[in-house]
């Protein structure tokens, strides 16, 4: 998925990686397993992404990612 958010300099590589996986519809558990991290770490990264992008939840992520 090509999107301005995924190319944003505000986000680090790991955050962009998580956003990509969220856009693919993966759950926190699936993301954690794929990245060999805990679900708590996934949630930590997502909270930071929410703060950076000024959004509230996963639905908002998907809405932002769908905009070109």
Buried (B, 14 or more C-beta within 10 A) or exposed (E): EEBEBBEBEEBBEBBBBBBBBBBEEBEBEBBBEEBEBEBEBBEEBBEBBBEBBEBEEEEEBBEBBEEE
